[in-house]
Amino acid sequence: MAFCFLRCSQTYQQLNNVPESDPIAQLIMQIITKSHMTQKEAAEVLGMTQPKVSLIMNGRLEDFSLERLIMAMTSLDRDVEIRIRKKPRSREHARLNVVYV
């Protein structure tokens, strides 16, 4: 299970710059590795070039938006669900959770 917590005050631009330790990218790496896919095979599945897959596999995510990584998850036959709800009063900041089940 992977979690990513972000403060609500972050701007869309900040969220769109994928952090190096992005849990979605880590899950993509894990799925590709466990599926015993070559980078070339993964590229075909993901609809990107092998060099782009190599960037993901090496954690070099500067060229990848959050949207692109989410679409990669759907290409790997993973459902992605986004739920938005009001934060509890007991917590100071809203958060973003990424949970892989």
C-alpha positions as CSV (number, residue, x, y, z in Angstrom):
1,M,0.0,0.0,0.0
2,A,1.4,3.4,-0.9
3,F,0.3,6.8,0.5
4,C,0.9,10.3,-0.7
5,F,-0.1,13.2,1.5
6,L,-0.2,16.7,0.1
7,R,-1.3,20.0,1.7
8,C,-4.5,21.4,0.3
9,S,-2.8,24.8,-0.2
10,Q,-0.6,23.5,-3.0
11,T,-1.4,24.9,-6.4
12,Y,-2.4,22.8,-9.4
13,Q,1.0,23.6,-10.9
14,Q,2.8,22.2,-7.9
15,L,0.6,19.1,-8.0
16,N,1.4,18.7,-11.7
17,N,5.1,18.6,-11.1
18,V,5.5,14.9,-10.1
19,P,7.7,14.4,-7.1
20,E,10.6,11.9,-7.5
21,S,9.1,9.6,-4.9
22,D,5.6,9.6,-6.5
23,P,3.7,6.5,-5.3
24,I,1.8,6.1,-8.6
25,A,5.1,5.9,-10.5
26,Q,6.4,3.4,-7.9
27,L,3.3,1.3,-8.5
28,I,3.8,1.4,-12.3
29,M,7.4,0.2,-11.8
30,Q,6.2,-2.6,-9.5
31,I,3.5,-3.8,-11.9
32,I,5.9,-3.8,-14.9
33,T,8.6,-5.7,-12.8
34,K,6.1,-8.2,-11.4
35,S,4.6,-8.8,-14.9
36,H,8.1,-9.6,-16.2
37,M,7.6,-7.2,-19.1
38,T,10.5,-5.8,-20.9
39,Q,10.6,-2.0,-21.3
40,K,9.7,-2.4,-24.9
41,E,6.7,-4.5,-24.0
42,A,5.7,-2.0,-21.3
43,A,6.0,0.8,-23.8
44,E,3.6,-0.9,-26.2
45,V,1.1,-1.4,-23.4
46,L,1.5,2.1,-22.0
47,G,1.4,3.8,-25.5
48,M,4.7,5.5,-25.0
49,T,8.3,5.0,-26.2
50,Q,10.8,2.7,-24.5
51,P,12.9,5.6,-23.4
52,K,9.9,7.1,-21.6
53,V,9.4,3.8,-19.8
54,S,13.1,3.8,-18.9
55,L,12.6,7.3,-17.3
56,I,9.7,6.0,-15.2
57,M,11.7,2.8,-14.2
58,N,14.6,5.0,-13.1
59,G,12.5,7.5,-11.2
60,R,13.2,10.4,-13.5
61,L,9.7,11.8,-13.6
62,E,10.2,15.4,-14.6
63,D,8.5,14.8,-18.0
64,F,5.4,13.1,-16.5
65,S,2.2,14.8,-15.3
66,L,0.0,13.2,-12.7
67,E,-2.6,12.7,-15.4
68,R,-0.2,10.8,-17.6
69,L,0.8,8.5,-14.7
70,I,-2.9,7.8,-13.9
71,M,-3.6,7.0,-17.6
72,A,-0.6,4.6,-17.5
73,M,-2.2,2.8,-14.6
74,T,-5.4,2.3,-16.6
75,S,-3.3,1.0,-19.5
76,L,-2.0,-1.6,-17.0
77,D,-5.5,-2.7,-16.4
78,R,-5.8,-0.9,-13.1
79,D,-9.0,1.0,-12.1
80,V,-8.3,4.4,-10.8
81,E,-10.9,6.0,-8.5
82,I,-10.8,9.6,-7.4
83,R,-13.1,10.6,-4.6
84,I,-13.4,14.1,-3.3
85,R,-14.9,14.7,0.2
86,K,-14.9,17.4,2.8
87,K,-12.0,17.0,5.3
88,P,-12.9,16.2,8.9
89,R,-12.9,19.1,11.3
90,S,-10.4,17.2,13.4
91,R,-7.7,17.6,10.8
92,E,-6.1,21.0,10.0
93,H,-5.3,20.4,6.3
94,A,-7.0,18.5,3.6
95,R,-4.9,15.7,2.0
96,L,-4.5,13.6,-1.1
97,N,-4.2,9.9,-0.6
98,V,-3.0,7.4,-3.1
99,V,-3.9,3.9,-2.0
100,Y,-3.1,0.7,-4.0
101,V,-5.3,-2.2,-2.9
